[in-house]
Amino acid sequence: MPTRFPIATRRALLLSMVLAAAALPARAADLLDTVKTRGTLRIALEGTYPPFNFKDRKTGQLAGYDVDVAKLVCARLGVNPEFVTTEWAAILAGLGAGKYDVIVSQVGITPRRQQAFDFSRPYTYSAPQLIVRRNETTTYRSLADLKGRKVGVGQGSVFEQQARAMPGIEVKSYPAAPENLQDLAFGRIDAALNDSLMVAYLLKSSQLPIRAGARVGDVERMGIAFRKGNPTFHAAVDKALDDARADGSLRQASLKWFGVDATRAP
């Protein structure tokens, strides 16, 4: 006959088993499982940063290079994109708080950011570049030449970090690019610091009296940012980008918006 323990003993054994199970670390679902089940990937972008991501005036829909890249990745993951627009200054905090799954908005891959988030392989390579007024007579060859001057940058951007690292520059930060460039055109700041790919686009599309200045820094790498602890999702996103690079669709997206292939390191 099987051994029968007293009721009190059985209860004690059951309680110990429950406590032991509770002590085991719960296996968090990988982000890939979550988005596959949901059927959508929630993607944050600024939405006011042409040609990378912005609202098309004719259609009212989001457009730009980042939007095209996000759609390429989603197609290869087998999910639909769900775009969320947010100010750049709060975009990383929103990712950390779980408001969306990823950021596809020209997020520079820096050691500091890599401490808090994981990144895909780079999908854009570009360099910091100055923008000046068309009638500017002073030549600024480096950030050091702007000591004593006012420089406009995107709030929370790597360009803001670079400008603030140079002593003597008065830095003014903006939540979006249009306000920055308007202040430059009206003489409220002396120069703007932004992405070289954006500068090339502005020269073709902007009606403001501005022009390209000097490139003033090293090549930056931009990647898709997401929360740590999702190795399967990480591998799937990298594969999606690799496949898009291999079949030429990533290069075509770059050529469409910039006229150059910015998807590979120079």
C-alpha positions in Angstrom: 0.0 0.0 0.0 1.3 3.5 -0.7 2.5 5.5 2.2 -0.1 7.9 3.5 1.3 11.1 5.2 -0.7 13.0 7.8 -2.7 15.9 6.3 -0.4 18.4 8.0 2.6 16.8 6.4 1.0 16.7 3.0 0.1 20.4 3.2 3.7 21.2 4.2 5.1 19.3 1.3 2.6 21.0 -1.1 3.6 24.4 0.2 7.3 23.7 -0.1 6.7 22.6 -3.8 4.8 25.8 -4.5 7.5 28.0 -2.9 10.2 26.1 -4.8 8.4 26.7 -8.1 7.9 30.3 -7.3 11.6 30.7 -6.6 12.5 29.5 -10.1 13.1 32.4 -12.5 10.2 32.8 -14.9 11.1 32.5 -18.6 10.2 35.8 -20.3 8.7 35.5 -23.7 11.1 36.6 -26.4 9.9 39.7 -28.3 9.7 37.6 -31.5 7.1 35.4 -29.9 5.1 38.4 -28.8 5.0 40.2 -32.1 4.3 36.9 -34.0 1.3 36.3 -31.7 0.1 39.9 -32.0 0.8 40.0 -35.7 2.2 43.5 -35.6 5.5 45.2 -34.7 5.1 48.5 -32.9 7.6 50.9 -34.3 8.5 54.3 -32.9 9.8 57.1 -35.1 10.0 60.8 -34.8 7.8 61.6 -37.8 9.2 65.1 -38.4 12.7 64.2 -39.7 12.7 64.2 -43.5 13.9 62.3 -45.5 14.1 59.6 -42.8 10.6 59.7 -41.4 7.9 62.3 -41.9 4.2 62.8 -42.9 3.7 63.1 -46.6 1.7 66.3 -47.3 -0.2 64.8 -50.1 -1.3 61.5 -48.5 -1.0 62.3 -44.8 0.8 59.0 -44.4 4.2 58.4 -42.9 7.0 58.2 -45.5 10.8 58.2 -45.7 13.8 55.9 -45.6 13.2 54.7 -42.0 9.6 53.8 -42.9 10.7 51.8 -45.9 13.3 50.0 -43.9 10.8 49.2 -41.2 8.4 47.8 -43.8 11.2 45.6 -45.3 11.9 44.1 -41.9 8.3 43.5 -41.0 7.7 41.8 -44.4 10.5 39.4 -43.6 9.3 38.8 -40.0 5.8 38.1 -41.3 4.1 40.9 -39.3 2.5 44.2 -40.0 4.1 47.5 -39.1 2.3 49.7 -36.5 3.9 53.1 -36.4 4.0 55.3 -33.3 5.3 58.9 -33.6 6.9 60.6 -30.6 9.3 63.5 -30.0 12.9 62.5 -30.2 13.7 63.7 -26.7 11.4 61.0 -25.2 11.8 58.2 -27.7 14.4 56.1 -25.9 12.6 56.5 -22.6 9.4 55.3 -24.3 11.2 52.2 -25.5 12.5 51.5 -22.0 9.0 51.8 -20.7 7.6 49.3 -23.2 5.4 51.8 -25.1 6.6 50.2 -28.4 8.8 47.3 -29.5 11.5 49.0 -31.5 12.8 52.4 -32.7 13.5 52.8 -36.4 14.4 56.5 -36.4 18.2 56.9 -37.1 19.3 55.9 -33.6 23.0 56.2 -33.5 24.7 53.1 -32.0 26.8 54.4 -29.2 28.5 52.6 -26.2 26.2 54.5 -23.8 23.1 53.5 -25.5 24.3 49.9 -25.9 24.4 49.7 -22.1 20.6 50.1 -22.0 19.4 48.7 -25.3 20.2 46.2 -28.0 20.7 47.2 -31.6 20.4 45.5 -34.9 23.2 45.5 -37.4 23.7 49.1 -38.8 21.4 49.9 -41.7 22.7 53.4 -42.3 26.1 55.0 -42.2 26.5 58.8 -42.3 28.5 61.7 -40.8 27.7 64.9 -38.9 27.5 67.9 -41.1 27.0 71.6 -40.6 24.2 73.6 -42.2 24.6 77.3 -42.7 22.8 80.2 -44.3 23.2 80.6 -48.0 24.8 84.0 -47.6 27.1 83.0 -44.8 30.6 84.5 -45.4 32.4 82.9 -42.4 33.9 79.5 -43.2 33.4 76.9 -40.4 35.7 73.9 -41.0 35.1 72.3 -37.6 33.1 72.6 -34.5 36.0 74.4 -32.9 35.5 77.2 -35.5 32.0 77.8 -33.9 33.3 78.8 -30.5 31.3 81.9 -29.4 28.5 81.0 -31.9 25.1 79.5 -31.5 24.6 76.0 -32.9 21.2 74.3 -33.3 20.8 70.6 -32.7 18.1 67.9 -32.3 17.2 67.5 -28.6 18.7 64.4 -27.2 20.6 63.6 -30.4 24.2 62.5 -30.9 24.7 65.8 -32.6 23.7 67.6 -29.4 26.3 65.5 -27.5 29.0 66.4 -30.0 28.2 70.1 -29.9 28.0 70.3 -26.1 31.4 68.5 -25.9 33.0 71.5 -27.6 33.7 74.3 -25.0 32.6 77.7 -26.0 29.7 76.8 -28.3 26.3 78.0 -27.3 24.0 75.0 -28.0 20.3 75.4 -28.7 18.3 72.2 -28.9 15.1 71.7 -30.8 12.4 68.9 -30.6 12.2 68.7 -34.4 14.3 69.6 -37.4 11.9 72.2 -39.0 12.1 74.6 -36.1 15.9 74.3 -36.0 16.3 75.1 -39.7 13.8 78.0 -39.6 15.8 79.6 -36.7 18.9 79.2 -38.8 17.3 80.8 -41.8 16.1 83.7 -39.7 19.5 84.3 -38.1 18.6 83.2 -34.6 21.4 80.6 -34.7 24.7 80.6 -36.7 24.7 77.0 -37.8 22.9 73.7 -37.4 24.5 70.3 -36.9 22.7 67.4 -38.4 23.0 64.2 -40.5 24.9 64.5 -43.8 22.2 62.5 -45.6 19.5 64.9 -44.4 21.6 67.8 -45.6 21.7 66.4 -49.1 17.9 66.0 -49.1 17.4 69.5 -47.8 19.4 71.0 -50.6 17.0 69.4 -53.1 13.7 70.0 -51.3 13.9 72.9 -48.9 12.9 76.5 -49.9 14.9 77.9 -47.0 18.0 80.0 -47.8 20.4 77.4 -46.4 23.3 75.4 -47.7 25.6 72.5 -46.8 28.6 73.2 -44.6 31.6 71.1 -43.6 31.5 67.6 -42.4 32.7 67.8 -38.8 32.9 64.2 -37.4 33.4 60.5 -37.9 31.0 58.2 -39.7 28.1 57.2 -37.4 26.3 53.9 -37.5 22.5 53.8 -37.2 20.5 50.7 -36.1 17.2 49.4 -34.9 16.9 49.7 -31.1 15.0 47.4 -28.9 15.0 46.2 -25.3 17.6 43.7 -24.0 16.9 40.1 -23.4 15.4 39.2 -26.8 18.1 37.1 -28.5 15.7 35.3 -30.9 14.2 38.6 -32.0 17.7 40.1 -32.3 18.8 37.3 -34.7 15.6 37.5 -36.7 15.9 41.3 -37.2 19.6 40.9 -38.2 18.6 38.2 -40.7 15.8 40.4 -42.1 18.3 43.2 -42.7 20.9 40.8 -44.2 18.3 39.4 -46.6 17.2 42.9 -47.6 20.8 43.9 -48.2 21.5 40.7 -50.2 18.5 41.1 -52.5 19.2 44.8 -53.1 16.0 46.2 -51.6 17.8 48.0 -48.7 20.2 49.7 -51.2 17.2 50.7 -53.4 15.5 52.3 -50.4 18.7 54.4 -49.8 19.0 55.4 -53.5 15.3 56.4 -53.5 15.7 58.9 -50.7 19.4 60.0 -50.8 20.7 59.2 -54.3 23.6 57.2 -52.8 24.0 53.9 -51.1 24.2 54.7 -47.4 23.7 51.1 -46.2 27.3 50.1 -46.2 30.3 51.5 -44.3 32.4 53.9 -46.5 
